[in-house]
Amino acid sequence: MNSNVILTCAITGAGDTADKNPNVPVTPKQIADDCIAAAKAGASVAHIHVRDPETGGISHSTEHFREVMERVRESDTDIVMNITAGGGGDWIPDAADPTRGGPGTDMQTPAERHAPVAELLPELCTLDCGSLNFGDMVYINTADWLREHARLVQAAGVKPELECFDLGHVWFARQLQKEGLLDGDPLFQLCLGIPWGAEADTETMLAMRNKLPETANWAAFGIGRHQMPMVAQAMLLGGHARVGLEDNLYLSKGVPATNASLVEKASGIIENLGGRTMTPAETRAHLKLRDPKTGQIVTGGEA
C-alpha cells in the first residue's frame, strides 16, 4: 500500500459537461479559482484543460492557459500545475466521405499540441500514449506523432505524465523509455473506465500496474461512479490517485460535485486507509519536478 499519495484534481475536461453540472469551470478565472480551491482542499496537483469562455467548448489557446497559470501562480496557494497536451486528436469520420473528418473532429499536430507547454513550462504535462476508440469517436495518437511529441516535451524540460487508456499504451510508453525519449523515472497515469479502453476494475488496474517499468511512479483514476473506488484501489496497489470534474460530475447519486468536494472526499478515503496526501512541495521533490519560482529541479526531502 502507498501511504503517501499524490492526489491530482482534473479541474475541467473538454467534454460537453458544463450543462450537466453548473460547477464545471469554463472561463480561465473559474478554472484558476477551482485549482486554488482544490489545493486548499488538499490536492497536490491540478490537471487543466481550457475551454472557450463563450461556448464552453474545446479551446487550445495558449493565452487561456496562460491566464489560468498566472492567476494560480499569483495566488498565495501552492499547487503543482499539469497542462494537458492531449487535445487535438478527436476524429469523427464524415458520414458522406469517411476519408474526411466530420462535425466534432478536432485535430492538431504534435507541435500545435505542445505549444502551450513550451511557452508556459508547467511542472507536468500529459503525453497520451496511443490511439483509442474513445466512446463514439477515435482518439488518434500515431506512434511517430508520439515520438515527435515526446522529443518536444523532453527538450522543454517538462516531465510528461504518460496517460495510458489501455494495456498497449503501457507497452508503447516502455518503448519510448527504451528509445531514450523519457528522462528520469517515468510517471504513468492509468486511465480507467473510458469506453472502449481499459475497464475500471481491480483486475485491469493490476494488469497495467504489473507491466510498468520497475522505477515508475504511477497513479490511476476511474470515471463516473468508479472514481472513488479507484482512489482506494490505486492506493492499496501502491499508486497515487486522481479525482475531479473532468472525470466525474457527482459527489453521490444525483448530487452535483465541485472539484473541492471531490478532493475532500478522496482525501478522506486516503486518511481512512491510513495514508496522507502529499503537499505540492513534497510532490515536486518526490517526482523531481522543476520549482516554478527558481526554475531548478527539486530533489531530496521525499515523503
Salt bridges, closest charged atoms under 4 A:
ASP33 OD2 - LYS29 NZ 2.84
GLU63 OE1 - ARG66 NE 3.09
GLU67 OE2 - ARG71 NE 2.97
ASP78 OD1 - ARG284 NH2 2.76
ASP106 OD2 - HIS60 NE2 2.80
GLU119 OE2 - ARG66 NH2 3.32
GLU123 OE1 - ARG73 NH2 2.38
GLU123 OE2 - ARG284 NE 2.81
ASP144 OD1 - ARG147 NH1 3.42
GLU163 OE2 - ARG242 NH1 3.15
GLU179 OE1 - ARG147 NE 2.83
GLU246 OE1 - HIS47 NE2 3.51
GLU246 OE2 - HIS49 NE2 3.23
GLU246 OE2 - ARG242 NH2 3.57
ASP247 OD2 - ARG242 NE 2.84
GLU282 OE1 - ARG276 NH2 2.74
GLU302 OE1 - HIS286 ND1 3.62
GLU302 OE2 - LYS288 NZ 3.09
